[in-house]
Amino acid sequence: MPATLELTCTSDDCEMDMFDMHYTYDMPDDVGVEDFQCPYCGGTDCLEETMG
């Protein structure tokens, strides 16, 4: 099963609530939330990893 990263956009102006990223390849150990942007609003500093 590929690794999954669940993210939440915390921007008040964004309609995106939560989304999952599924890795189908090996990601470097130093890749984290700060390396991605919200697919809806394009923000980068508004993403947080959701702890299930």
PQR file of N, CA, C, O and H, with PARSE charges and radii, in Angstrom:
ATOM      1  N   MET A   1       0.843  -1.179   0.000 -0.4000 1.5000
ATOM      2  CA  MET A   1       0.000   0.000   0.000 -0.0000 2.0000
ATOM      3  C   MET A   1       0.883   1.235   0.000  0.5500 1.7000
ATOM      4  O   MET A   1       1.800   1.335   0.814 -0.5500 1.4000
ATOM      5  N   PRO A   2       0.620   2.191  -0.909 -0.5600 1.5000
ATOM      6  CA  PRO A   2       1.440   3.409  -0.944  0.2800 2.0000
ATOM      7  C   PRO A   2       1.239   4.250   0.306  0.5500 1.7000
ATOM      8  O   PRO A   2       0.193   4.194   0.953 -0.5500 1.4000
ATOM      9  N   ALA A   3       2.249   5.020   0.627 -0.4000 1.5000
ATOM     10  CA  ALA A   3       2.150   5.944   1.759 -0.0000 2.0000
ATOM     11  C   ALA A   3       1.122   7.016   1.450  0.5500 1.7000
ATOM     12  O   ALA A   3       0.926   7.381   0.290 -0.5500 1.4000
ATOM     13  H   ALA A   3       3.099   5.066   0.101  0.4000 1.0000
ATOM     14  N   THR A   4       0.469   7.519   2.480 -0.4000 1.5000
ATOM     15  CA  THR A   4      -0.555   8.547   2.331 -0.0000 2.0000
ATOM     16  C   THR A   4      -0.239   9.724   3.243  0.5500 1.7000
ATOM     17  O   THR A   4       0.153   9.541   4.395 -0.5500 1.4000
ATOM     18  H   THR A   4       0.628   7.223   3.422  0.4000 1.0000
ATOM     19  N   LEU A   5      -0.410  10.921   2.722 -0.4000 1.5000
ATOM     20  CA  LEU A   5      -0.259  12.137   3.500 -0.0000 2.0000
ATOM     21  C   LEU A   5      -1.597  12.866   3.432  0.5500 1.7000
ATOM     22  O   LEU A   5      -2.039  13.242   2.347 -0.5500 1.4000
ATOM     23  H   LEU A   5      -0.728  11.070   1.785  0.4000 1.0000
ATOM     24  N   GLU A   6      -2.246  13.071   4.579 -0.4000 1.5000
ATOM     25  CA  GLU A   6      -3.526  13.760   4.628 -0.0000 2.0000
ATOM     26  C   GLU A   6      -3.283  15.204   5.032  0.5500 1.7000
ATOM     27  O   GLU A   6      -2.688  15.476   6.075 -0.5500 1.4000
ATOM     28  H   GLU A   6      -1.886  12.765   5.460  0.4000 1.0000
ATOM     29  N   LEU A   7      -3.751  16.136   4.190 -0.4000 1.5000
ATOM     30  CA  LEU A   7      -3.503  17.558   4.400 -0.0000 2.0000
ATOM     31  C   LEU A   7      -4.793  18.347   4.533  0.5500 1.7000
ATOM     32  O   LEU A   7      -5.815  17.988   3.948 -0.5500 1.4000
ATOM     33  H   LEU A   7      -4.234  15.915   3.343  0.4000 1.0000
ATOM     34  N   THR A   8      -4.741  19.418   5.301 -0.4000 1.5000
ATOM     35  CA  THR A   8      -5.850  20.349   5.475 -0.0000 2.0000
ATOM     36  C   THR A   8      -5.369  21.737   5.090  0.5500 1.7000
ATOM     37  O   THR A   8      -4.261  22.139   5.446 -0.5500 1.4000
ATOM     38  H   THR A   8      -3.911  19.710   5.777  0.4000 1.0000
ATOM     39  N   CYS A   9      -6.207  22.467   4.361 -0.4000 1.5000
ATOM     40  CA  CYS A   9      -5.909  23.868   4.057 -0.0000 2.0000
ATOM     41  C   CYS A   9      -6.594  24.717   5.119  0.5500 1.7000
ATOM     42  O   CYS A   9      -7.804  24.612   5.320 -0.5500 1.4000
ATOM     43  H   CYS A   9      -7.107  22.140   4.073  0.4000 1.0000
ATOM     44  N   THR A  10      -5.826  25.553   5.793 -0.4000 1.5000
ATOM     45  CA  THR A  10      -6.346  26.359   6.894 -0.0000 2.0000
ATOM     46  C   THR A  10      -6.688  27.793   6.482  0.5500 1.7000
ATOM     47  O   THR A  10      -7.059  28.605   7.329 -0.5500 1.4000
ATOM     48  H   THR A  10      -4.843  25.639   5.630  0.4000 1.0000
ATOM     49  N   SER A  11      -6.568  28.108   5.202 -0.4000 1.5000
ATOM     50  CA  SER A  11      -6.891  29.456   4.722 -0.0000 2.0000
ATOM     51  C   SER A  11      -8.390  29.713   4.838  0.5500 1.7000
ATOM     52  O   SER A  11      -9.197  28.900   4.386 -0.5500 1.4000
ATOM     53  H   SER A  11      -6.267  27.448   4.514  0.4000 1.0000
ATOM     54  N   ASP A  12      -8.764  30.836   5.441 -0.4000 1.5000
ATOM     55  CA  ASP A  12     -10.172  31.203   5.584 -0.0000 2.0000
ATOM     56  C   ASP A  12     -10.840  31.475   4.241  0.5500 1.7000
ATOM     57  O   ASP A  12     -12.061  31.373   4.124 -0.5500 1.4000
ATOM     58  H   ASP A  12      -8.108  31.496   5.808  0.4000 1.0000
ATOM     59  N   ASP A  13     -10.055  31.818   3.237 -0.4000 1.5000
ATOM     60  CA  ASP A  13     -10.593  32.134   1.914 -0.0000 2.0000
ATOM     61  C   ASP A  13     -10.674  30.926   0.988  0.5500 1.7000
ATOM     62  O   ASP A  13     -11.064  31.068  -0.171 -0.5500 1.4000
ATOM     63  H   ASP A  13      -9.062  31.901   3.332  0.4000 1.0000
ATOM     64  N   CYS A  14     -10.317  29.750   1.473 -0.4000 1.5000
ATOM     65  CA  CYS A  14     -10.261  28.559   0.629 -0.0000 2.0000
ATOM     66  C   CYS A  14     -11.429  27.627   0.938  0.5500 1.7000
ATOM     67  O   CYS A  14     -11.819  27.465   2.095 -0.5500 1.4000
ATOM     68  H   CYS A  14     -10.001  29.635   2.415  0.4000 1.0000
ATOM     69  N   GLU A  15     -11.973  27.027  -0.092 -0.4000 1.5000
ATOM     70  CA  GLU A  15     -13.087  26.083   0.058 -0.0000 2.0000
ATOM     71  C   GLU A  15     -12.605  24.644   0.242  0.5500 1.7000
ATOM     72  O   GLU A  15     -13.418  23.764   0.525 -0.5500 1.4000
ATOM     73  H   GLU A  15     -11.657  27.158  -1.032  0.4000 1.0000
ATOM     74  N   MET A  16     -11.307  24.384   0.089 -0.4000 1.5000
ATOM     75  CA  MET A  16     -10.768  23.033   0.239 -0.0000 2.0000
ATOM     76  C   MET A  16     -10.706  22.695   1.717  0.5500 1.7000
ATOM     77  O   MET A  16     -10.141  23.454   2.504 -0.5500 1.4000
ATOM     78  H   MET A  16     -10.647  25.099  -0.140  0.4000 1.0000
ATOM     79  N   ASP A  17     -11.270  21.587   2.095 -0.4000 1.5000
ATOM     80  CA  ASP A  17     -11.271  21.166   3.487 -0.0000 2.0000
ATOM     81  C   ASP A  17     -10.070  20.263   3.752  0.5500 1.7000
ATOM     82  O   ASP A  17      -9.216  20.587   4.577 -0.5500 1.4000
ATOM     83  H   ASP A  17     -11.729  20.970   1.455  0.4000 1.0000
ATOM     84  N   MET A  18     -10.006  19.145   3.059 -0.4000 1.5000
ATOM     85  CA  MET A  18      -8.970  18.156   3.315 -0.0000 2.0000
ATOM     86  C   MET A  18      -8.739  17.360   2.037  0.5500 1.7000
ATOM     87  O   MET A  18      -9.661  17.164   1.244 -0.5500 1.4000
ATOM     88  H   MET A  18     -10.700  18.883   2.389  0.4000 1.0000
ATOM     89  N   PHE A  19      -7.507  16.903   1.841 -0.4000 1.5000
ATOM     90  CA  PHE A  19      -7.218  16.037   0.706 -0.0000 2.0000
ATOM     91  C   PHE A  19      -6.089  15.089   1.069  0.5500 1.7000
ATOM     92  O   PHE A  19      -5.274  15.379   1.944 -0.5500 1.4000
ATOM     93  H   PHE A  19      -6.759  17.061   2.485  0.4000 1.0000
ATOM     94  N   ASP A  20      -6.052  13.946   0.382 -0.4000 1.5000
ATOM     95  CA  ASP A  20      -5.030  12.929   0.606 -0.0000 2.0000
ATOM     96  C   ASP A  20      -4.078  12.897  -0.565  0.5500 1.7000
ATOM     97  O   ASP A  20      -4.487  13.024  -1.720 -0.5500 1.4000
ATOM     98  H   ASP A  20      -6.715  13.710  -0.329  0.4000 1.0000
ATOM     99  N   MET A  21      -2.818  12.729  -0.262 -0.4000 1.5000
ATOM    100  CA  MET A  21      -1.805  12.522  -1.297 -0.0000 2.0000
ATOM    101  C   MET A  21      -1.297  11.099  -1.122  0.5500 1.7000
ATOM    102  O   MET A  21      -0.850  10.721  -0.039 -0.5500 1.4000
ATOM    103  H   MET A  21      -2.486  12.627   0.675  0.4000 1.0000
ATOM    104  N   HIS A  22      -1.364  10.312  -2.188 -0.4000 1.5000
ATOM    105  CA  HIS A  22      -0.912   8.927  -2.155 -0.0000 2.0000
ATOM    106  C   HIS A  22       0.364   8.815  -2.975  0.5500 1.7000
ATOM    107  O   HIS A  22       0.375   9.130  -4.165 -0.5500 1.4000
ATOM    108  H   HIS A  22      -1.727  10.619  -3.068  0.4000 1.0000
ATOM    109  N   TYR A  23       1.422   8.373  -2.344 -0.4000 1.5000
ATOM    110  CA  TYR A  23       2.702   8.226  -3.041 -0.0000 2.0000
ATOM    111  C   TYR A  23       2.782   6.845  -3.671  0.5500 1.7000
ATOM    112  O   TYR A  23       2.588   5.832  -2.998 -0.5500 1.4000
ATOM    113  H   TYR A  23       1.413   8.118  -1.378  0.4000 1.0000
ATOM    114  N   THR A  24       3.065   6.812  -4.952 -0.4000 1.5000
ATOM    115  CA  THR A  24       3.241   5.533  -5.635 -0.0000 2.0000
ATOM    116  C   THR A  24       4.712   5.279  -5.928  0.5500 1.7000
ATOM    117  O   THR A  24       5.059   4.349  -6.656 -0.5500 1.4000
ATOM    118  H   THR A  24       3.222   7.635  -5.499  0.4000 1.0000
ATOM    119  N   TYR A  25       5.560   6.099  -5.364 -0.4000 1.5000
ATOM    120  CA  TYR A  25       7.009   5.937  -5.527 -0.0000 2.0000
ATOM    121  C   TYR A  25       7.669   6.375  -4.228  0.5500 1.7000
ATOM    122  O   TYR A  25       7.018   6.974  -3.372 -0.5500 1.4000
ATOM    123  H   TYR A  25       5.278   6.855  -4.773  0.4000 1.0000
ATOM    124  N   ASP A  26       8.932   6.086  -4.076 -0.4000 1.5000
ATOM    125  CA  ASP A  26       9.648   6.461  -2.854 -0.0000 2.0000
ATOM    126  C   ASP A  26       9.905   7.958  -2.832  0.5500 1.7000
ATOM    127  O   ASP A  26      10.490   8.514  -3.761 -0.5500 1.4000
ATOM    128  H   ASP A  26       9.461   5.599  -4.771  0.4000 1.0000
ATOM    129  N   MET A  27       9.464   8.600  -1.767 -0.4000 1.5000
ATOM    130  CA  MET A  27       9.703  10.027  -1.582 -0.0000 2.0000
ATOM    131  C   MET A  27      10.948  10.184  -0.719  0.5500 1.7000
ATOM    132  O   MET A  27      11.154   9.390   0.200 -0.5500 1.4000
ATOM    133  H   MET A  27       8.989   8.149  -1.012  0.4000 1.0000
ATOM    134  N   PRO A  28      11.772  11.170  -0.983 -0.5600 1.5000
ATOM    135  CA  PRO A  28      12.921  11.427  -0.108  0.2800 2.0000
ATOM    136  C   PRO A  28      12.449  11.700   1.314  0.5500 1.7000
ATOM    137  O   PRO A  28      11.360  12.237   1.518 -0.5500 1.4000
ATOM    138  N   ASP A  29      13.255  11.334   2.283 -0.4000 1.5000
ATOM    139  CA  ASP A  29      12.895  11.490   3.694 -0.0000 2.0000
ATOM    140  C   ASP A  29      12.651  12.938   4.094  0.5500 1.7000
ATOM    141  O   ASP A  29      11.898  13.200   5.033 -0.5500 1.4000
ATOM    142  H   ASP A  29      14.139  10.898   2.117  0.4000 1.0000
ATOM    143  N   ASP A  30      13.274  13.880   3.397 -0.4000 1.5000
ATOM    144  CA  ASP A  30      13.137  15.282   3.791 -0.0000 2.0000
ATOM    145  C   ASP A  30      11.963  16.001   3.123  0.5500 1.7000
ATOM    146  O   ASP A  30      11.813  17.210   3.300 -0.5500 1.4000
ATOM    147  H   ASP A  30      13.886  13.668   2.635  0.4000 1.0000
ATOM    148  N   VAL A  31      11.122  15.288   2.357 -0.4000 1.5000
ATOM    149  CA  VAL A  31       9.945  15.895   1.733 -0.0000 2.0000
ATOM    150  C   VAL A  31       8.847  15.982   2.777  0.5500 1.7000
ATOM    151  O   VAL A  31       8.546  15.002   3.458 -0.5500 1.4000
ATOM    152  H   VAL A  31      11.244  14.306   2.213  0.4000 1.0000
ATOM    153  N   GLY A  32       8.245  17.174   2.899 -0.4000 1.5000
ATOM    154  CA  GLY A  32       7.189  17.377   3.880 -0.0000 2.0000
ATOM    155  C   GLY A  32       6.099  18.272   3.346  0.5500 1.7000
ATOM    156  O   GLY A  32       6.082  18.611   2.163 -0.5500 1.4000
ATOM    157  H   GLY A  32       8.490  17.970   2.346  0.4000 1.0000
ATOM    158  N   VAL A  33       5.198  18.650   4.210 -0.4000 1.5000
ATOM    159  CA  VAL A  33       4.047  19.475   3.836 -0.0000 2.0000
ATOM    160  C   VAL A  33       4.489  20.763   3.147  0.5500 1.7000
ATOM    161  O   VAL A  33       3.834  21.219   2.209 -0.5500 1.4000
ATOM    162  H   VAL A  33       5.211  18.374   5.172  0.4000 1.0000
ATOM    163  N   GLU A  34       5.574  21.344   3.597 -0.4000 1.5000
ATOM    164  CA  GLU A  34       6.037  22.621   3.046 -0.0000 2.0000
ATOM    165  C   GLU A  34       6.466  22.532   1.580  0.5500 1.7000
ATOM    166  O   GLU A  34       6.686  23.562   0.943 -0.5500 1.4000
ATOM    167  H   GLU A  34       6.105  20.974   4.359  0.4000 1.0000
ATOM    168  N   ASP A  35       6.586  21.329   1.042 -0.4000 1.5000
ATOM    169  CA  ASP A  35       6.986  21.148  -0.352 -0.0000 2.0000
ATOM    170  C   ASP A  35       5.801  21.129  -1.320  0.5500 1.7000
ATOM    171  O   ASP A  35       5.991  20.982  -2.527 -0.5500 1.4000
ATOM    172  H   ASP A  35       6.407  20.492   1.559  0.4000 1.0000
ATOM    173  N   PHE A  36       4.582  21.276  -0.799 -0.4000 1.5000
ATOM    174  CA  PHE A  36       3.386  21.185  -1.628 -0.0000 2.0000
ATOM    175  C   PHE A  36       2.549  22.449  -1.506  0.5500 1.7000
ATOM    176  O   PHE A  36       2.772  23.275  -0.621 -0.5500 1.4000
ATOM    177  H   PHE A  36       4.428  21.396   0.182  0.4000 1.0000
ATOM    178  N   GLN A  37       1.572  22.589  -2.418 -0.4000 1.5000
ATOM    179  CA  GLN A  37       0.650  23.715  -2.352 -0.0000 2.0000
ATOM    180  C   GLN A  37      -0.775  23.189  -2.451  0.5500 1.7000
ATOM    181  O   GLN A  37      -1.012  22.103  -2.980 -0.5500 1.4000
ATOM    182  H   GLN A  37       1.391  21.919  -3.137  0.4000 1.0000
ATOM    183  N   CYS A  38      -1.716  23.966  -1.937 -0.4000 1.5000
ATOM    184  CA  CYS A  38      -3.124  23.594  -1.973 -0.0000 2.0000
ATOM    185  C   CYS A  38      -3.587  23.539  -3.434  0.5500 1.7000
ATOM    186  O   CYS A  38      -3.348  24.483  -4.188 -0.5500 1.4000
ATOM    187  H   CYS A  38      -1.523  24.848  -1.507  0.4000 1.0000
ATOM    188  N   PRO A  39      -4.242  22.455  -3.840 -0.5600 1.5000
ATOM    189  CA  PRO A  39      -4.702  22.366  -5.233  0.2800 2.0000
ATOM    190  C   PRO A  39      -5.863  23.300  -5.548  0.5500 1.7000
ATOM    191  O   PRO A  39      -6.185  23.496  -6.720 -0.5500 1.4000
ATOM    192  N   TYR A  40      -6.495  23.876  -4.540 -0.4000 1.5000
ATOM    193  CA  TYR A  40      -7.628  24.779  -4.772 -0.0000 2.0000
ATOM    194  C   TYR A  40      -7.197  26.241  -4.807  0.5500 1.7000
ATOM    195  O   TYR A  40      -7.444  26.942  -5.788 -0.5500 1.4000
ATOM    196  H   TYR A  40      -6.233  23.716  -3.588  0.4000 1.0000
ATOM    197  N   CYS A  41      -6.549  26.702  -3.730 -0.4000 1.5000
ATOM    198  CA  CYS A  41      -6.202  28.129  -3.654 -0.0000 2.0000
ATOM    199  C   CYS A  41      -4.747  28.409  -4.024  0.5500 1.7000
ATOM    200  O   CYS A  41      -4.377  29.563  -4.245 -0.5500 1.4000
ATOM    201  H   CYS A  41      -6.348  26.132  -2.933  0.4000 1.0000
ATOM    202  N   GLY A  42      -3.924  27.374  -4.094 -0.4000 1.5000
ATOM    203  CA  GLY A  42      -2.526  27.550  -4.460 -0.0000 2.0000
ATOM    204  C   GLY A  42      -1.639  27.966  -3.307  0.5500 1.7000
ATOM    205  O   GLY A  42      -0.440  28.169  -3.496 -0.5500 1.4000
ATOM    206  H   GLY A  42      -4.224  26.437  -3.915  0.4000 1.0000
ATOM    207  N   GLY A  43      -2.206  28.098  -2.105 -0.4000 1.5000
ATOM    208  CA  GLY A  43      -1.418  28.509  -0.948 -0.0000 2.0000
ATOM    209  C   GLY A  43      -0.426  27.440  -0.507  0.5500 1.7000
ATOM    210  O   GLY A  43      -0.653  26.245  -0.695 -0.5500 1.4000
ATOM    211  H   GLY A  43      -3.180  27.933  -1.951  0.4000 1.0000
ATOM    212  N   THR A  44       0.665  27.886   0.078 -0.4000 1.5000
ATOM    213  CA  THR A  44       1.669  26.949   0.568 -0.0000 2.0000
ATOM    214  C   THR A  44       1.835  27.013   2.081  0.5500 1.7000
ATOM    215  O   THR A  44       2.099  25.991   2.716 -0.5500 1.4000
ATOM    216  H   THR A  44       0.850  28.857   0.231  0.4000 1.0000
ATOM    217  N   ASP A  45       1.685  28.190   2.662 -0.4000 1.5000
ATOM    218  CA  ASP A  45       1.873  28.317   4.105 -0.0000 2.0000
ATOM    219  C   ASP A  45       0.602  28.011   4.887  0.5500 1.7000
ATOM    220  O   ASP A  45       0.593  28.133   6.112 -0.5500 1.4000
ATOM    221  H   ASP A  45       1.471  29.020   2.146  0.4000 1.0000
ATOM    222  N   CYS A  46      -0.475  27.613   4.202 -0.4000 1.5000
ATOM    223  CA  CYS A  46      -1.745  27.317   4.854 -0.0000 2.0000
ATOM    224  C   CYS A  46      -2.008  25.814   4.990  0.5500 1.7000
ATOM    225  O   CYS A  46      -3.043  25.414   5.524 -0.5500 1.4000
ATOM    226  H   CYS A  46      -0.468  27.514   3.207  0.4000 1.0000
ATOM    227  N   LEU A  47      -1.081  24.984   4.512 -0.4000 1.5000
ATOM    228  CA  LEU A  47      -1.286  23.537   4.601 -0.0000 2.0000
ATOM    229  C   LEU A  47      -0.760  22.993   5.915  0.5500 1.7000
ATOM    230  O   LEU A  47       0.302  23.390   6.395 -0.5500 1.4000
ATOM    231  H   LEU A  47      -0.240  25.309   4.079  0.4000 1.0000
ATOM    232  N   GLU A  48      -1.529  22.072   6.487 -0.4000 1.5000
ATOM    233  CA  GLU A  48      -1.109  21.378   7.692 -0.0000 2.0000
ATOM    234  C   GLU A  48      -1.399  19.901   7.529  0.5500 1.7000
ATOM    235  O   GLU A  48      -2.411  19.526   6.937 -0.5500 1.4000
ATOM    236  H   GLU A  48      -2.391  21.749   6.098  0.4000 1.0000
ATOM    237  N   GLU A  49      -0.522  19.064   8.047 -0.4000 1.5000
ATOM    238  CA  GLU A  49      -0.766  17.632   8.031 -0.0000 2.0000
ATOM    239  C   GLU A  49      -1.850  17.308   9.047  0.5500 1.7000
ATOM    240  O   GLU A  49      -1.786  17.750  10.194 -0.5500 1.4000
ATOM    241  H   GLU A  49       0.300  19.369   8.528  0.4000 1.0000
ATOM    242  N   THR A  50      -2.845  16.537   8.625 -0.4000 1.5000
ATOM    243  CA  THR A  50      -3.926  16.145   9.496 -0.0000 2.0000
ATOM    244  C   THR A  50      -3.509  14.902  10.264  0.5500 1.7000
ATOM    245  O   THR A  50      -3.104  13.897   9.680 -0.5500 1.4000
ATOM    246  H   THR A  50      -2.897  16.178   7.693  0.4000 1.0000
ATOM    247  N   MET A  51      -3.613  14.987  11.557 -0.4000 1.5000
ATOM    248  CA  MET A  51      -3.271  13.841  12.389 -0.0000 2.0000
ATOM    249  C   MET A  51      -4.536  13.062  12.681  0.5500 1.7000
ATOM    250  O   MET A  51      -5.444  13.560  13.347 -0.5500 1.4000
ATOM    251  H   MET A  51      -3.942  15.804  12.031  0.4000 1.0000
ATOM    252  N   GLY A  52      -4.593  11.827  12.176 -0.4000 1.5000
ATOM    253  CA  GLY A  52      -5.782  10.994  12.345 -0.0000 2.0000
ATOM    254  C   GLY A  52      -5.758  10.310  13.603  0.5500 1.7000
ATOM    255  O   GLY A  52      -6.683   9.561  13.917 -0.5500 1.4000
ATOM    256  H   GLY A  52      -3.856  11.422  11.635  0.4000 1.0000
TER
END
